[in-house]
Amino acid sequence: MTGAALAALWSHWARNPLQLFTLIAGLALATALWSGVQAINAEARASYDAAAATLGEGRFDQLLPRVGETIPQERYIALRRAGWQVSPVLEGRLATPDGSIRLLGLDPMTSPGGLSPVALGGEDMDLVSFLSDGIIFADAVTAAQIASVVDLEVIVDPSVAPGLALTDIGVAQRLLDRGGVLTRLILAQVQPKGLVPLTELAPDLMRRVAQEGSDLGRLTDSFHLNLTAFGFLSFAVGIFIVHGAIGLAFEQRRTMVRTLRALGLPLRRLVWLMVAELAVFALLAGTLGVVLGYLIAAMLLPDVAATLRGLYGADVAGSIRLRPGWWLSGYAIALGGTAMAAAGALWQIARMPLLASARPRAWVMARGAGAARSGALAAGLLLGAGALALWGSGMVMGFALLACLLTGAALALPLLLRIVLGICQARARGVVAHWFWADTRQQLPGMSLALMALLLAIAANIGVSTMVSSFRLTFVGFLDQRLAPELFVGVEDAREAAALEAFLEGRAREVLPVLSVETRMAGLPADLYGARIGMTYRENWRFLASDGPVWDRVAAGEAVIVNEQLARRSGLWVGGELAVAPDVILPVIGIVADYGNPIGQAVISEALFQRLFPDIIATRFGLRTDDADRLRTALTSEFGMSEAVMIDQKDIKAFSLEVFERTFTVTGALNVLTLAVAGFAILMSLLTLAAIRLPQLAPVWALGLTRATLGRLELLRAVVLALLTAVLALPLGLALAWVLLTIVNVEAFGWRLPMYLFPLDYARLGLFALMAAVMAALWPARRLARTAPGELLKVFANER
Amino acid sequence: MLLEIENLTKSYPSSDGPVPVLRGVDLSLDVGQTLALTGESGSGKSTLLHLVGGLDHADSGSIRIAGQEVTTLDDQGRAALRRHEVGVVFQQFNLIPSLDVAANIAFQARLSAQADPTRIEDLARALGLTDHLRKYPEALSGGQQQRVAIARTLAARPRLVLADEPTGNLDEATAGEVLTQMLDLVAETGAALMVVTHSAGVAARMGRRVHLSGGHLA
């Protein structure tokens, strides 16, 4: 019995391969876009965790110097002698032909358990070799990079985080040319009792307590959340296709279902067989989707890695590893998506009276009958979105708002199109035009899912491109403000810093030391800067909000400027008060935009800073000059400064812009893929409709319209519907951009960007959407134009 | 007795309350007998046939097929009844459009695990379908499709064949031909046949005729 029933069920797909293709392809595309994004996220998170495990961030407290400083090796020795179980670490970047890698020097004799390469415990490797031979451990990619620049044995150890190389601390000091200095100390979890407190032994070192999870993980959460949201949007568009394909296939099989039951197949068995059939398709599509997702992830990961490195300093492997969890999640989303798309159809089959008839056309129209219900739901969702925009807060609320907005708009689309087409029909002159609008209106239910997918795709494109372009304009302006100094230089110590300042007298228009300390303000981790206030700050910095003569008051040590991140996160604004040190509370006089880092910053005068932190000296300087090349030459030839510690403003700007562009390559690529999926949805809807709408077209043909004319009208219909959808997508896209700029970005990054409009970009996008619709409609229109007259005559013979 | 119906009632809901269709129907049919069930449109002929075939539920009364009470069977039991005891020929043929003629004929026999290739070949030959076995239903005329439906029913060797207007969609000549073939084959298998029809000609060729009117048999 089961075999016969399965053969009958399968025969439907064998006779309707296009429907099967639609189902499998829609599901595979949905799975691919989702699992591709998940693969990228999984790879990045694995890299963060590997890095955190290697660096011991999650398990051990650490002692850190002030920003820009190092710890003298003598300090480490002193702490050991005092009984503290600390282990030294030196970290730096080693230049390679492909860029640079992060080199980490450890002392395996003192490092707490687990903080050493796994391969060090291998049979062929011992501690003596590690210490004496200068061995370096790295993963395969990093090992290949480092082998070309150092003359040491490099051992491939997959457990080492991507972009990181481990070696003995002495070797690291030699390779980085930083003898006698350390970048931090790791504290063992168990310390002897009765030790002199660290606050007395090393008051200048900051103790960072062990944290659950990694810093990078937390820092990049919002970035990954954005990616996940886009992956989910693409998945939703794909599921629209699957839902349509399954709905029609099940409706077309109602005759078969009735016959099978009439012939004695129990309903329960039938439903289970259909579930099993769909599960097989889901697994097949899931496999295809995961493979496609792998390819998408492999294509996008280098850009994501570059973004994460540029934005957060996070090293992420540039290649995807096949993780079992990711495969399983791919299958789970394919099965879940199929269940979601098929639940309604299966429920109808399970509840269908045995004597119900099959009416594919009626099925299509029934979706139209639900338009009023959808309209009510859409209104509810859009009202909910409005309420969230007014009264909600937080990142999750931001995404809930996006979900309400997009779903509500998608559900409202058929209703709006119906109204517009009704108006066109009422104003049509001529019988063909009248029929065209009436028939287009009648086609709406069958096309609505594909048009909703198109609406979402276009709106996402408009929203994201508006956000990115607004960001780009703002960011370029920000770079001009902040990177005013023509040259940036670095020095080693206070003596060199003083010599440099003396040397620059008369040679540079302005010398701007970069004085900073990592601290906590308003209960949040933040950097406090000391600024030498002169013309550069006065002329270039623009405030989001300010009150009175900002720079005069800051220079006088009477006020503080905070960046937007700190202001928003702490709820401070101009007029509020901020404790920059335990006994120094200053009024906030200005808020500045800051798109260069994720954490809070505050700026006080250089004099106040030096009074509060007398031990901190500036080791980096921004130099204002009218002739950067001449000053550069003078610094190298007369002052003896290495070229390596000088950075041209133009280089930083170019690098920053490159990082910026790469940051949004991923979202751009996902947008294009989503639009392609929507085009595919239109194609499949038109092909499906073409198969069941001959009864509507045959009478028009018989009354005198040629098949070629009918074909052209089909094409025109697709263009009209796509055009109307694109027009309606514009306000939705702009609303999406507004939510991204004013809510999601503020929550994710702490800054709010001004919104600019780009009409030419929108026009170009609309043109792309129309082209996608034309491409999708060409084949069905051509098929219709070539339909054999005999096929059309069958409609009248009632033999179809 | 193969089929025994006692005091069977059935009504359909409407906005004005239940509309009774069958008001205490009694009927019996033995092995090898043929019966024509006639009546006006809406008189409940098809409803009675659907109740006997286990396709619908009665309000009250009893239907026994080969001693088995049908009205108390659950869905599984009714499905088993249709697989093994009853065969239904529909006016609209109800072939499976995605299966070819050979697969359609064999289908119910495969469901009831009684597929016999020789029997299928014989039926195809007897019904003039041998040249059409690899065709799909859409390529057949109405008469040919009804022959396939008859072959499908008889291939499973049911003890009771129920036919709902089996020639209602066919022209007169084809209808006569199809009916003759069906009666011959039913007689050959020794099954009982109950035919719902409007046609006096079809009714005249059955062994017994009963008329359904006002929810009662006459």
Interface residues (C-beta under 8 A of the other chain):
Chain A: M1 G3 A4 A5 A7 A8 S11 H12 A14 R15 N16 T255 M256 R258 T259 L260 R261 A262 L263 G264 L265 P266 L267 R268 L354 L355 E799 R800
Chain B: H50 G53 L55 D56 D75 Q76 A79 A80 L81 R82 R83 H84 V88 F90 N94 L95 I96 P97 S98 L99 A103 F107 Q108 R110 L111 S112 A113 Y136 E138 S141 G142 R152
